[in-house]
């Protein structure tokens, strides 16, 4: 074999190796891995917003789906992993929204109570002056 043939075989071998490696790197793997990471962040945000106390059902659902997404990812079932991760993210966002809403409602109720107390004080002060 001459040098030209050896170079040609080496190039063909390198091209085959690149094709083989690219076939192993599924295009679904990266989006699935990213989706699982995003869902993990969404669950963390929900926990930080008070969801364990204020939206436990939704948070439990998000955590369960995130765990199943991780299992699917480990099993290289990227389509299922991505779908479960998306669902986990939606559940986590719902949990966070419910927690935020409950805190806002509690804050509004406290403001109403403070206003009622202030009005009563003003009414007493006005009745004492008359």
Number of C-alpha atoms within 10 A of each C-alpha: 5 6 8 9 10 11 11 11 12 12 12 12 12 12 12 12 12 12 12 11 11 11 10 10 11 12 11 14 18 13 15 26 18 13 23 26 16 16 28 21 14 22 26 16 16 28 20 12 19 18 27 17 11 21 22 16 13 22 26 18 17 29 20 14 24 28 18 17 29 24 14 20 20 11 11 15 16 22 16 18 29 26 17 25 31 21 19 31 27 18 25 31 21 19 30 27 17 20 23 18 13 16 15 12 12 12 12 12 12 12 12 12 12 12 12 12 12 12 12 12 12 12 12 11 11 10 9 8 7 5
